[in-house]
Amino acid sequence: MHQLLSRAINKQQGAALLLIMMIVIITGSSLVLATANYQNRRQAEQLNTLQDMYYAKEALIAYAIQHDDNYPGQGPGRLPCPDTDNDGEAETACNDTVEQYLGRLPEFVTLPSGSRYNISDTNAGIDQQFWYAVTPAFHMTGTLAKLNTTTNPFFTIDSVGDADGDAYNDTVAVIFAPGEAIDGQTRVSNDADDYLENGNEEGINFVRNNAADAANFNDQIVTITRSEIISASALKTAIEIKNLLDNYYYAGSTISFFGCWFTYDLNIYPYTYTKAADPCVEETAQQRFESTLTSASSWFDDEDWDQLDITYTFLSPSSATITFEDCNIRFTISLNEGISRDRKNCNDPDP
């Protein structure tokens, strides 16, 4: 009887132990599954946020490319001011102080025409709108420099670049997606340090991550580079120049030959020739080209494009190439075929 009772007790204890082990396994599996689900959900949210940030980036670059069309006297490439009072609208003016070039990413810009240009309203309804910084030389009321292919930013990313423009790292604007509030942050103010951390709130030296203190850093960052803006601006300027060359072609030029004894009118792009005068004066293709630039839109001079070294090369009566100072792109301009380029970005090396 005693042995039977012992075996029964042992069986019960074994069953209880097995039950406990199953509970532990199930609980542990549930915890692992919950953790995995949380991590997957968090990663999915981060990917969705990143996608929205890139949509915002595309909207900002498109705004910059069209800037000369919307703001007379200002050329292509300028970015909107931040929203510093959290009303959703880009400020109409900003300067070179961090309080004015770092703020919320605007939901929209009101153009001089009165129309509205939309940028991004991601998370605006819960006061988690993206943040945005733009280097002063590239914003729409830039006070530090004219904007052309020689303009440099002064932002640094991950300690690359400096305020003097030395070893600049090609960043002109930064879009931030703040993570959850950490390290004493509160989300009841419009102060950058309640949303950004590890120096990103200071508006000059930005970091993408902080491996040494990962628990206290959760900003996501997307940058707009100088090359992206300047390359697009160079293309827009090449289009302006093509219009000038086409007008020059259709206006016709007086060409002289044989020591000025023979002249006739010819439809041709700027070309080296001896013009009819007393005495005859030879004028190079580059000189003739530069004379056409005096008819450019006002922003061409206002942004100092006229001060750049723009190299013109005659190819045929209806085609030529141009290159801009500090930009590796060679644009081929054709009367009938439009514009082509030998590389996408000003920074791209020779193919």
MOZILIN-V14765 format. One record per residue. N is the residue number from 1. OMEGA is omega in whole degrees, -180 to 180 (999 if undefined). BURIAL is + if it has 16 or more other ideal C-beta (glycine too) atoms within 10 Angstrom, else -. D_FIRST is the distance of its C-alpha to the first C-alpha in Angstrom with 1 decimal. Layout:
N:OMEGA:BURIAL:D_FIRST + N:OMEGA:BURIAL:D_FIRST
This chain:
1:-180:-:0.0 + 2:180:-:3.8 + 3:178:-:5.4 + 4:180:-:5.1 + 5:180:-:6.2 + 6:-180:-:8.6 + 7:179:-:9.9 + 8:180:-:10.5 + 9:180:-:12.2 + 10:178:-:14.1 + 11:179:-:15.3 + 12:179:-:16.5 + 13:179:-:18.2 + 14:179:-:19.7 + 15:179:-:20.9 + 16:180:-:22.4 + 17:178:-:24.0 + 18:179:-:25.4 + 19:179:-:26.7 + 20:-180:-:28.3 + 21:179:-:29.9 + 22:179:-:31.2 + 23:180:-:32.7 + 24:-179:-:34.3 + 25:-179:-:35.7 + 26:-180:-:37.0 + 27:179:-:38.4 + 28:179:-:40.0 + 29:179:-:41.4 + 30:179:-:42.8 + 31:178:-:44.3 + 32:-180:-:45.8 + 33:179:-:47.0 + 34:179:-:48.5 + 35:179:-:50.2 + 36:179:-:51.5 + 37:179:-:52.7 + 38:-180:-:54.4 + 39:178:-:56.0 + 40:179:-:57.2 + 41:179:-:58.5 + 42:178:-:60.3 + 43:179:-:61.8 + 44:178:-:62.9 + 45:179:-:64.5 + 46:178:-:66.2 + 47:177:-:67.6 + 48:178:-:68.9 + 49:-180:+:70.5 + 50:178:-:72.0 + 51:178:-:73.4 + 52:178:+:75.0 + 53:179:+:76.5 + 54:173:-:78.1 + 55:178:-:79.5 + 56:178:+:81.0 + 57:179:+:82.4 + 58:180:-:84.1 + 59:179:+:85.6 + 60:180:+:87.0 + 61:178:+:88.6 + 62:176:-:90.1 + 63:-178:+:91.5 + 64:-179:+:93.0 + 65:-178:+:94.7 + 66:-171:-:96.3 + 67:-179:+:97.3 + 68:178:+:101.0 + 69:-175:-:101.1 + 70:-176:+:99.9 + 71:-179:+:101.5 + 72:178:-:105.2 + 73:176:-:106.2 + 74:-175:+:102.7 + 75:177:+:101.7 + 76:174:+:98.5 + 77:-177:+:95.4 + 78:-178:+:95.0 + 79:-179:+:91.6 + 80:172:+:91.1 + 81:175:+:90.6 + 82:171:+:87.1 + 83:-175:+:86.2 + 84:178:+:86.3 + 85:173:-:86.1 + 86:175:-:83.2 + 87:178:-:85.1 + 88:-175:-:84.3 + 89:176:+:87.9 + 90:176:+:89.3 + 91:-178:+:91.7 + 92:178:-:95.3 + 93:176:-:96.1 + 94:-176:+:94.2 + 95:-175:-:95.4 + 96:174:-:94.2 + 97:-174:-:92.0 + 98:-180:-:88.2 + 99:-178:-:88.0 + 100:178:+:90.0 + 101:172:+:88.8 + 102:179:+:85.0 + 103:177:+:83.5 + 104:171:+:81.6 + 105:-178:+:82.2 + 106:171:+:84.6 + 107:-178:+:83.5 + 108:173:+:87.1 + 109:173:+:90.7 + 110:-176:-:93.6 + 111:178:+:96.4 + 112:178:-:100.1 + 113:-176:-:100.6 + 114:178:-:98.2 + 115:-175:-:95.6 + 116:176:-:92.0 + 117:-176:+:90.4 + 118:179:-:86.6 + 119:180:+:84.5 + 120:173:+:80.9 + 121:180:+:79.0 + 122:177:+:75.5 + 123:-180:-:73.3 + 124:-178:+:76.4 + 125:179:-:74.9 + 126:177:-:72.2 + 127:176:-:74.5 + 128:178:+:73.1 + 129:176:+:76.3 + 130:172:+:76.9 + 131:-168:+:79.0 + 132:175:+:82.1 + 133:180:+:84.5 + 134:-179:+:87.8 + 135:-170:+:90.1 + 136:-179:+:93.4 + 137:-176:+:95.7 + 138:179:+:93.9 + 139:-164:+:93.5 + 140:171:+:96.0 + 141:-176:+:98.1 + 142:-176:+:97.8 + 143:-173:-:99.8 + 144:-175:+:99.3 + 145:167:+:100.7 + 146:-175:+:102.2 + 147:175:+:99.7 + 148:-174:+:100.6 + 149:178:+:99.4 + 150:-176:+:100.0 + 151:180:+:97.9 + 152:174:+:94.8 + 153:174:+:91.9 + 154:175:+:90.6 + 155:170:+:86.9 + 156:176:+:84.4 + 157:-179:+:81.0 + 158:174:-:78.6 + 159:176:-:81.4 + 160:-179:-:83.8 + 161:177:+:87.3 + 162:-173:-:89.3 + 163:179:-:91.6 + 164:-179:-:94.7 + 165:179:-:93.8 + 166:179:-:93.2 + 167:-179:-:90.5 + 168:-172:+:89.7 + 169:170:+:86.6 + 170:-179:+:88.0 + 171:180:+:86.2 + 172:179:+:88.2 + 173:-179:+:85.6 + 174:174:+:81.8 + 175:-178:+:79.5 + 176:168:+:76.4 + 177:-180:+:73.2 + 178:174:+:71.5 + 179:178:+:67.8 + 180:-180:-:65.6 + 181:-180:-:66.9 + 182:170:-:66.0 + 183:175:-:66.9 + 184:179:-:68.3 + 185:172:+:70.1 + 186:-176:-:70.8 + 187:179:-:72.1 + 188:-179:-:74.3 + 189:175:-:77.4 + 190:-180:-:79.7 + 191:-178:-:79.5 + 192:-176:+:78.7 + 193:173:-:76.5 + 194:-180:+:74.1 + 195:-177:+:73.5 + 196:-176:+:74.3 + 197:178:+:73.3 + 198:177:+:73.9 + 199:179:-:77.7 + 200:180:+:77.9 + 201:-178:+:79.0 + 202:171:-:82.0 + 203:178:+:83.7 + 204:-176:+:85.0 + 205:-173:+:82.3 + 206:177:+:79.5 + 207:178:+:76.2 + 208:180:-:73.9 + 209:178:-:70.7 + 210:-177:+:69.6 + 211:-178:-:67.0 + 212:-179:-:67.0 + 213:-174:-:66.0 + 214:-178:-:64.6 + 215:-178:-:62.6 + 216:175:-:65.9 + 217:179:+:67.9 + 218:175:+:67.4 + 219:167:+:70.9 + 220:-173:+:71.7 + 221:170:+:75.2 + 222:-177:+:77.7 + 223:169:+:81.2 + 224:-173:+:84.6 + 225:174:+:86.6 + 226:-178:+:90.3 + 227:180:+:90.6 + 228:-178:+:89.3 + 229:-176:+:91.8 + 230:180:+:94.7 + 231:177:+:94.4 + 232:179:+:94.5 + 233:178:+:97.4 + 234:178:+:99.3 + 235:179:+:98.9 + 236:179:+:100.1 + 237:176:+:103.1 + 238:177:+:103.8 + 239:176:-:104.0 + 240:-179:+:106.5 + 241:177:+:108.6 + 242:179:+:108.5 + 243:179:-:110.1 + 244:-180:+:112.8 + 245:178:+:113.5 + 246:177:+:113.6 + 247:178:-:116.1 + 248:180:+:118.1 + 249:-175:+:118.2 + 250:178:-:119.4 + 251:-180:-:122.0 + 252:-179:-:123.6 + 253:177:+:125.1 + 254:-178:-:128.6 + 255:-180:+:128.5 + 256:178:+:131.5 + 257:173:-:132.5 + 258:175:-:135.4 + 259:176:-:136.3 + 260:-180:-:136.0 + 261:-174:-:138.6 + 262:179:-:136.3 + 263:171:+:133.6 + 264:-180:-:131.5 + 265:-175:-:128.6 + 266:173:-:125.2 + 267:-173:-:121.8 + 268:171:+:119.6 + 269:-179:+:116.9 + 270:-169:+:118.3 + 271:179:+:120.1 + 272:179:-:122.2 + 273:175:+:125.9 + 274:-176:+:129.3 + 275:-179:-:130.2 + 276:178:+:133.7 + 277:179:-:135.3 + 278:4:-:138.3 + 279:177:-:137.4 + 280:-179:-:134.5 + 281:178:-:131.2 + 282:-180:-:128.2 + 283:-176:+:124.8 + 284:176:-:121.5 + 285:179:+:118.7 + 286:179:-:116.6 + 287:178:-:119.4 + 288:177:+:119.8 + 289:-178:+:116.1 + 290:178:-:116.0 + 291:178:-:118.8 + 292:-176:+:116.7 + 293:180:+:114.0 + 294:179:-:116.4 + 295:-177:-:115.6 + 296:175:+:111.9 + 297:-174:+:109.9 + 298:-178:-:110.1 + 299:-179:+:106.6 + 300:176:+:107.7 + 301:-176:+:110.0 + 302:179:+:107.9 + 303:176:+:104.9 + 304:172:-:107.1 + 305:-180:+:106.6 + 306:179:-:110.4 + 307:-178:-:110.0 + 308:168:+:107.6 + 309:177:-:108.7 + 310:-175:+:108.4 + 311:-179:-:109.5 + 312:177:+:111.2 + 313:178:-:111.9 + 314:178:+:114.2 + 315:-179:-:112.9 + 316:180:-:115.1 + 317:-178:-:117.3 + 318:177:+:114.2 + 319:-179:+:111.4 + 320:173:+:110.5 + 321:173:+:107.6 + 322:172:+:106.8 + 323:180:+:104.5 + 324:176:+:103.7 + 325:179:-:103.5 + 326:177:+:100.0 + 327:-175:+:98.7 + 328:-178:+:98.1 + 329:171:+:98.4 + 330:180:+:101.6 + 331:173:+:102.5 + 332:-177:+:104.7 + 333:-180:+:106.8 + 334:-179:+:108.4 + 335:-174:+:110.7 + 336:-173:-:109.2 + 337:176:-:105.7 + 338:-175:-:104.6 + 339:171:-:102.6 + 340:180:-:100.3 + 341:-175:+:98.7 + 342:175:-:97.6 + 343:-174:-:94.4 + 344:-172:-:92.2 + 345:178:+:92.1 + 346:-177:+:94.7 + 347:-177:+:92.4 + 348:178:-:91.7 + 349:177:-:93.2 + 350:-180:-:95.6 + 351:999:-:94.0
